[in-house]
Amino acid sequence: MIEKEKRFKIYGEVGEIESKLGVPGLLVEALDKDYKYDDQLGSAITDKDGNFEIKYEGKNFKDSYLDKQPDIYLRIKRPDGTVIHTTEDKVRYRAGATEEFVVNISKDLIEKAVEEERREFEHLIVKNPNYFGNVADEAIAAEYKPVCLMKNKTKYEELRCVGLYPEDNLLEAVIEVKLPYGYKGRLCDSGSKEYVTFYIDYGAGFVSVGTPAEVNVHDMLFVNGGHLFYAVCNPFIPEEYLKCDTPQVVKVRAILSWGAVPTGYNYVPVWGNVVDEWVQIKPKSTYSGPIVELIKPLPEAEIMPLGLIPPEKFMIMGDKKEIKELIDKSIEAEEKIKEEGKVEEERFEFKKLIMHNPNYFGSITESKDKDEIMKAVYKLPPKTVEALLPKLAIDPGMLVPIKPILYNTKYEELKCVGLYPEDDLLEAVIEVKLPYGFNGDLCDLGSKQYVSFYIDWGDSTGYQHVATSTVKAHDIPDVKTKHLFYAVKARIPNIESKLEACKINNIVNENIVKVRAILSWNEDPTPFGHTHTPTWGNVLTRNIQIRPKDEVRCDIRIVNGVIVDQISQSGSDEGLAVKEGSASPIYDRPFGGIIACRGNVNIVNAKYYRFLYSEDDGASWIPIKNKRYTANPFWPWWGSPSVSRTPDTDGWFDKGTYISDKGYYEDTALVHWRSYGKNDKYKLKLEVAKADKTLLCEDEVSVMLDNSGLELLSFGGSSLPTSGVTVKDSSGNYKKCDTFVGSEDINIFGNFRDDYFSSFGLKVFGGNIAASGHPIPGGTGSYDPGIPGIINGNGIVGASNGGIGGKIGTLDLCTIPQTGGKIKCAYGIELHIRDRAIVGYLKNGYEFWKYNHRKDAFVTFDWDPTGCPP
């Protein structure tokens, strides 16, 4: 009889000395110490709590008949394979069948799995902004020499997709997280941030669309086996809208940067990458013609076909003649598309074909066997089955496939899916590949791209439908050479019941779920469930991380378009925002006007939120009771473009109303604080509370207010009633009633000040100069780099009422072009000044715009062109 091999077991825990917590994701190797060569007994990866278990048999270590018990030691490795600890100096000789090990390792050794350039990234670039040689600013690059040349590293994260949801002017991006470490902490810790900045090239170069988007990321053990997909979005206001007969196709640049905010369109990230794509901005809405809107079905119609598959129905309002012209134009466009023959009949007649047979293209089943068809039908959502069975009883062959076409991505393709956890916002990006096949141009009805989202919550119920989103698609000629990238969004409804604690039994609970997104052109896939196979489109399944329910982290993220990470919260510059385009942290911009804040109030059990301000550094607080504004979902069909929300007598807003408003207009602010008349440092506080006003969490931010504007000062020694700007001859005399002649220098002096001066510009007008005026050569200046001895960060050096001011320009009118010839008459100079304050205001009652304090000053004089060179 053959003796059964004896089994052995080694188990235990690997912990961190400093925190006493278990360390996940480490490789534990068990070895048998021998005279010549050590035998490997087995290995295991530590679990979420640092535990491991290794089972092995006697044959793994028996070199001879006498070798009946192993001499065990352990070797611990980081995920990159580097050995960080061994117990070889404490071998367990003649070990038993079961052995337990408790190993404690220094945090420094464990963290070295992440290279120093990642672990110490923020500290390195604070000391030397050009440490990695990625700074484009020549002045900074000259001052700071690179130490370690690195750029565009996508080892840890990578920006995968960028797209635009035109209807909401919402730019979206999806980020892939690839490693389980390198993000500065587990899910229950603060983690780190991925920043994405968006830029648009309207034709004259890239310009910023505003605030960087950000998402919190963590060390997630799950990523050992599968990558995670996060999403961010950024609402913006286009520079202009074009008419529908001129598609506005623009290039978008998105820059992903871990741990550091990109400082410009040419920023080169160290950890991250850059993606450029083409997008289409929605056309101008004049509201003078007919208004077309897709009639949304009742909730039950979203999960059950009415009749068979009904055609989309549109609500068209306006003048009868204009409506007829629109319909005739759309029909004419369809006929033209059909005549050209570029679009196959299966695409062109798609709606008609599936109306009579939903399985015409085999999207329910490719089988023609009636039993197999019935099996497939019974797998559909119950209400769809209930709707189809009576019709199948009348016509058993109604679902026999005629021409199977599945997963055709010739025209469009779903490229990315991700989640923005803090807002429970699902996002997806679609690539449109051809300039035709979408039932008409932007002036026609066009067609729809549907994306249905399903989530498998891991509770044995399988995929559950959470939302279906759409975006309009049209025939756009530019797609011949530029693929367009569209995006859709959907907020996960009723998610609170699905949220889980950050830790369960002291073990980090990552709550990773699967999301399945189904792209289907011109057919709502919702009635057919998560197994639907689209004819025109495709399916993606991705892993996403759901926010913890006990992560009570309400926060103020953005103030007047500036992320709080870029507002100093200590020192002499407390409350000031970072200088635009600065590669190093220079804080010099205050705030003013309407102060709009965005942030997170999406907290479990929260009912209300409010903002308060303090002018005494937090010693006392005053509730802000100003109304906030958002877009009216019923406009432009009726009503006002904006809706106001009024807080209660203590300043509390309803959280649910805010979430609803944000679902319609993503750029909805939490508060619109009218700070007019207030100056110097203030603190803002956000409070989030339960239904009984018991606080759940709070957050504070300091802001420096500047609501004073610029000062234009008078000039001493002049009888001319001028302020801000005046002119003198080469001898320094004010020109009272005298005339400048020919190429005589007209010396321009300024006398103005502001605590936060930014820049000035000079123009000349009069005579036959264009009505808009002509810029004066060299007639501009900025506090940075300034004009030595003349201009600094407060305006004119030594500016005072009745002072002499400082020379800011010289004008030779002979060099200024004039249509129709130069003439003797009165001329004028305009001085345009602005400061650095970030002043907010509301346009259309809800769109938040920013500007600086600005002021103009003028001085007039006479000029005689006699003596100008011919």
Secondary structure, 3 states (H helix, E strand, C coil): CCCCCCEEEEEEEEEECCCCCECCCCEEEEEECCCCCCEEEEEEECCCCCEEEEEEEHHHCCCCCCCCCCCEEEEEECCCCCEEEECHHHCECCCCCEEEEEEEECHHHHHCCCCHHHHCHHHHHHHCCCCCCCCCCHHHHHHCCCCCCCCCECCCEEEEEEEEEHHHCEEEEEEEECCCCCCCCCCCCCCEEEEEEEEEECCCCEEECCCCEEEEECCCHHHHCCCEEEEEEEECCCCCCCCCCCCEEEEEEEEEEECCCCCCCCCCCCECCEEEEEEEECCCCCCCCCEEEECCCCHHHHCCCCCCCCCCCEEEECCHHHHHHHHHHHHHHHHHHHHHCCCCHHHHCHHHHHHHCCCCCCCCCCCCCHHHHHHHHCCCCHHHHHHHHHHHHHCCCCCCCCCCCCCECCCEEEEEEEEEHHHCEEEEEEEECCCCCCCCCCCCCCEEEEEEEEEECCCCCCEEEEEEEEEEECCCHHHHCCCEEEEEEEECCCHHHHCCCCEECCEECCCEEEEEEEEEECCCCHHHCCCCCCCECCEEEEEEECCCCCCCCCEEEEECCEEHHHECCCCCCCCCEECCCCCCCCEEECEEEEEEEEEECCCCCCCEEEEEEECCCCCCCEECCCCEEEECCCCCCCCCCEEEECCCCCCCEEHHHHHHHHHHCCCCCCEEEECCCCCEEEEEEEEEECCCCCEEEEEEEEEEECCCCCEECEECCCCCCCEEEEEECCCCCECCCCEEECCCCEEEEEEEECCCEEEEEEEEEECCCCCCCEEEEEEEEECCCCECCCEECCEECCCCCCECCEEEEEECHHHCCCCCCCCCEEEEEEEEEEECCEEEEEECCCEEEEECCEEEEEEEEEEECCCCCC
